[in-house]
């Protein structure tokens, strides 16, 4: 079970502007608020070269109230589980959330710790401007992920549409809600097969995607 959990765990970065501070009044605690998940919005680029570009998109049906209530979601800095700002365990805790037609918003009063004070100051200054989130899908179920392919100027643009999510594990505050090229690697052979093997296209794409996700999760764990 533990191996399967790691296999299907992924973190994808979606631009999520609007991170801000809010206070109910003078002398009241200051909350960090923002949007952690945006529906029907393309992620930043997961992989690209001169022949293909790969992104993801979260469909509204992928996130439900029931999923959020049974998830153990941490609010962290930089996906570091040692830098916790808040938590929602089975729908209760120091972080609250709201499911809307456009995505999932959150609100949390960070703790009076070094990390909490750092988070507040960086959000207030605008140095931290967005969020990403970690989640798990069951890639063995074909209805979980569908794909859309268009060709523009001779290059394939592939978008994976996530339609079912099994678990959400963290919302994280990040200064750069954008793709980091150093965290994703794919060999030229993989890409050549990806382009030429029409019958095996989906399988090859998924292999590249999983390899990229494993590399990225290792990098996050090493930071």
Protein Blocks (a to p, Z undefined) as FASTA:
>chain_A
ZZmmmmmgccdddddehiacddfbehiacdddddfbdghiacddfbdcfkbccdddddfk
lpcfklmmmpccdddehhiaklcfbdceehiajbdcdddfkbccddddddddfklmmmmm
mmmnomagbdcddddddfkbmklpccddddeehiacdddddfbdfbdfbdcddfblcddf
klpccdfklmmmmmmmmmlmmmmmmmmmmmmmmmmmmmmmmZZ
